[in-house]
């Protein structure tokens, strides 16, 4: 089932990437990325079945620096009495090209029973809008969502922009004592490590950087250090910068 789901997600994003090519060739002078071929032929298509453990209501002090860092890279149990804004997954941009997302599933962690989201106004995926506001995203049960990554922002000259996002846990006072967990299955679609992140010939580096949406994530200019930087160099720089950003703050 998961393999069929992954193949369907890859096929859908491949079609979307071809439409992106068609649009960029009209609206972005010098566009040459050919994302349709890149996505269709890539071997870096990674599906992940993720399980987010229930936040725990507690009067303990806020989680340690180490726990705060871990919330960025995995799904952790919150020890705070109030749910953090980004307690299930910290604010971040996807560093690759496209991420396909299925609708989320909420379950009783004690017995695995599927339940409705008891905190529909709070728990789930949150994004930063073009206006800089935060907004919860509800993916319909028969739909799939596709997020744009920072590599796509670069190769489209900033016409498409990476979306800062996080995942917020259920507020314990709304769960009726049920330990609510969340399940999701994102599919990350990228390219080979040596792919050069080159902006279109008619684009300007500062305008691409200036299209980024939020102070909640490390600045793109700290990680995309030069035109033509390879995908693996960019990923390495992003991992390092997110680590220092989380441990040391926005410095």
C-alpha positions as CSV (number, residue, x, y, z in Angstrom):
1,X,0.0,0.0,0.0
2,X,2.7,2.5,0.9
3,X,4.7,1.7,-2.2
4,X,1.6,2.3,-4.4
5,X,1.0,5.6,-2.5
6,X,4.6,6.7,-3.1
7,X,4.3,5.9,-6.8
8,X,1.1,7.9,-7.0
9,X,2.6,10.9,-5.2
10,X,5.7,10.8,-7.5
11,X,3.6,10.6,-10.6
12,X,1.4,13.5,-9.4
13,X,4.4,15.7,-8.6
14,X,6.0,14.9,-11.9
15,X,3.0,16.2,-13.7
16,X,3.0,19.3,-11.5
17,X,6.7,19.9,-12.3
18,X,6.0,19.8,-16.0
19,X,3.3,22.4,-15.5
20,X,5.8,24.5,-13.5
21,X,8.2,24.3,-16.5
22,X,5.5,25.5,-18.8
23,X,4.7,28.4,-16.6
24,X,8.3,29.4,-15.8
25,X,9.3,29.4,-19.5
26,X,6.6,32.1,-20.1
27,X,7.2,34.2,-16.9
28,X,10.9,33.8,-16.0
29,X,13.5,34.9,-18.6
30,X,16.4,32.5,-18.8
31,X,14.6,29.6,-17.1
32,X,16.3,26.3,-18.0
33,X,15.8,24.0,-15.0
34,X,13.5,21.4,-16.7
35,X,12.0,20.3,-13.4
36,X,9.6,18.0,-15.2
37,X,12.4,15.7,-16.3
38,X,14.3,16.1,-13.1
39,X,11.4,15.0,-10.9
40,X,10.3,12.2,-13.3
41,X,13.8,10.7,-13.6
42,X,15.1,11.2,-10.0
43,X,16.0,8.3,-7.8
44,X,15.9,10.6,-4.7
45,X,12.2,10.1,-4.0
46,X,11.8,9.4,-0.3
47,X,8.6,8.5,1.5
48,X,8.4,8.6,5.3
49,X,5.7,7.3,7.5
50,X,5.8,9.6,10.5
51,X,4.3,9.0,14.0
52,X,4.0,12.0,16.3
53,X,3.7,11.0,19.9
54,X,1.1,12.7,22.1
55,X,2.1,16.0,23.8
56,X,2.0,15.5,27.6
57,X,0.3,18.0,29.9
58,X,2.8,18.7,32.7
59,X,3.9,21.5,35.1
60,X,7.5,20.7,34.5
61,X,9.8,23.4,33.3
62,X,10.1,23.9,29.5
63,X,12.1,21.4,27.6
64,X,15.9,21.7,27.5
65,X,17.8,23.1,24.7
66,X,18.6,19.7,23.5
67,X,14.9,18.7,23.4
68,X,14.1,22.0,21.5
69,X,16.7,21.0,18.9
70,X,15.3,17.5,18.6
71,X,11.8,19.0,17.9
72,X,13.2,20.4,14.6
73,X,14.4,17.1,13.3
74,X,12.0,14.5,14.7
75,X,8.7,14.1,16.5
76,X,9.1,14.5,20.2
77,X,7.0,14.3,23.4
78,X,6.4,17.8,24.7
79,X,6.9,18.3,28.5
80,X,5.2,21.7,28.6
81,X,1.8,22.4,30.1
82,X,1.0,24.6,27.1
83,X,1.6,23.3,23.6
84,X,4.5,25.0,21.8
85,X,3.7,26.8,18.6
86,X,5.8,24.3,16.8
87,X,5.9,21.5,19.4
88,X,5.5,18.5,17.1
89,X,7.9,19.7,14.3
90,X,9.8,23.0,14.5
91,X,9.4,25.8,11.9
92,X,11.4,25.1,8.8
93,X,11.5,25.2,5.0
94,X,11.9,22.1,3.0
95,X,15.4,22.4,1.5
96,X,14.7,20.3,-1.5
97,X,12.5,20.7,-4.6
98,X,9.0,19.4,-3.8
99,X,7.3,17.6,-0.9
100,X,4.0,15.8,-1.4
101,X,1.8,15.5,1.7
102,X,-1.1,13.2,2.5
103,X,-3.9,14.3,4.8
104,X,-3.0,13.6,8.4
105,X,-4.5,10.9,10.6
106,X,-5.1,11.2,14.3
107,X,-5.1,8.1,16.5
108,X,-5.5,7.1,20.2
109,X,-1.9,6.3,21.1
110,X,-3.1,3.8,23.7
111,X,-4.9,1.4,21.3
112,X,-4.3,2.7,17.7
113,X,-7.9,3.6,17.1
114,X,-8.4,6.3,14.4
115,X,-10.2,9.3,15.8
116,X,-11.2,12.8,14.7
117,X,-8.8,15.7,15.4
118,X,-10.0,16.9,18.9
119,X,-8.2,20.3,18.3
120,X,-9.2,21.2,14.7
121,X,-8.3,24.9,15.2
122,X,-4.9,24.2,16.6
123,X,-3.3,20.8,15.9
124,X,-1.8,20.0,12.6
125,X,0.2,21.7,9.8
126,X,0.7,25.5,10.0
127,X,2.3,27.7,7.3
128,X,3.4,31.3,6.9
129,X,1.4,33.1,4.2
130,X,2.7,35.6,1.7
131,X,1.5,38.3,4.1
132,X,3.6,36.9,6.9
133,X,0.7,35.5,8.9
134,X,0.5,32.0,10.3
135,X,-2.4,29.8,9.0
136,X,-3.5,26.3,9.7
137,X,-3.7,24.0,6.6
138,X,-6.5,21.4,6.3
139,X,-5.9,18.9,3.5
140,X,-9.2,17.3,2.4
141,X,-9.4,13.5,2.7
142,X,-9.3,12.9,-1.0
143,X,-6.6,15.4,-1.8
144,X,-2.8,15.7,-1.7
145,X,-0.8,18.9,-0.9
146,X,2.5,19.8,-2.5
147,X,5.0,22.1,-0.8
148,X,7.6,24.0,-2.7
149,X,11.2,23.7,-1.4
150,X,14.1,26.2,-1.4
151,X,15.8,24.6,-4.4
152,X,12.7,25.3,-6.5
153,X,12.7,28.8,-5.2
154,X,16.3,29.3,-6.5
155,X,15.9,27.7,-9.9
156,X,12.6,29.5,-10.7
157,X,14.2,32.9,-9.8
158,X,12.0,33.3,-6.8
159,X,8.7,33.2,-8.7
160,X,7.8,30.1,-6.6
161,X,8.7,30.5,-2.9
162,X,9.4,27.9,-0.3
163,X,6.8,27.9,2.5
164,X,7.8,28.0,6.1
165,X,5.8,25.4,8.1
166,X,5.6,23.6,11.4
167,X,3.4,21.0,13.0
168,X,1.5,21.8,16.2
169,X,0.3,19.2,18.8
170,X,-3.2,18.8,20.3
171,X,-3.9,20.9,23.4
172,X,-4.3,18.4,26.2
173,X,-7.3,20.3,27.7
174,X,-9.2,19.5,24.5
175,X,-8.5,15.7,24.2
176,X,-10.7,14.5,27.0
177,X,-7.8,12.6,28.5
178,X,-7.1,10.6,25.3
179,X,-3.4,10.5,24.3
180,X,-3.7,11.8,20.8
181,X,-1.0,11.0,18.2
182,X,-0.7,12.1,14.6
183,X,0.4,10.1,11.5
184,X,1.5,11.5,8.2
185,X,3.3,10.3,5.1
186,X,5.3,12.9,3.3
187,X,7.2,12.2,0.1
188,X,10.3,14.3,-0.5
189,X,11.3,14.6,-4.1
190,X,14.8,15.9,-4.9
191,X,17.6,15.4,-7.3
192,X,21.1,13.9,-7.5
193,X,23.7,15.4,-5.0
194,X,25.8,17.2,-7.7
195,X,22.8,19.1,-9.3
196,X,23.9,22.8,-9.5
197,X,21.5,25.3,-7.9
198,X,21.7,27.9,-10.6
199,X,19.4,30.8,-10.9
200,X,17.9,31.8,-14.3
201,X,20.1,34.0,-16.4
202,X,17.7,36.9,-16.1
203,X,17.3,36.7,-12.3
204,X,19.1,38.6,-9.5
205,X,20.4,36.8,-6.4
206,X,19.1,39.5,-4.0
207,X,15.6,39.4,-5.4
208,X,15.5,35.6,-5.0
209,X,16.6,35.9,-1.4
210,X,14.2,38.8,-0.8
211,X,11.2,36.6,-1.7
212,X,11.7,34.4,1.4
213,X,8.7,34.6,3.7
214,X,9.7,34.5,7.4
215,X,12.1,35.2,10.2
216,X,11.1,31.9,11.7
217,X,13.6,30.0,9.6
218,X,17.4,30.6,9.0
219,X,17.9,33.1,6.1
220,X,18.4,31.4,2.7
221,X,21.4,33.7,2.1
222,X,23.3,31.9,4.9
223,X,23.0,28.6,3.2
224,X,22.7,29.2,-0.6
225,X,26.1,30.9,-0.6
226,X,26.8,31.2,-4.3
227,X,25.1,30.6,-7.7
228,X,25.9,27.1,-8.9
229,X,26.2,25.6,-5.4
230,X,25.5,21.9,-5.6
231,X,22.5,20.3,-4.0
232,X,24.6,18.4,-1.5
233,X,26.6,21.4,-0.5
234,X,23.4,23.3,0.1
235,X,21.9,20.5,2.2
236,X,25.1,20.3,4.3
237,X,25.0,24.1,4.8
238,X,21.3,24.0,5.8
239,X,21.8,21.2,8.4
240,X,24.6,23.2,10.0
241,X,22.7,26.5,10.0
242,X,19.5,25.0,11.4
243,X,21.5,23.4,14.2
244,X,23.2,26.7,15.2
245,X,19.9,28.6,14.7
246,X,18.1,26.3,17.1
247,X,20.8,26.0,19.7
248,X,22.0,29.6,19.7
249,X,18.9,31.4,18.6
250,X,18.4,33.6,15.5
251,X,22.0,34.8,15.5
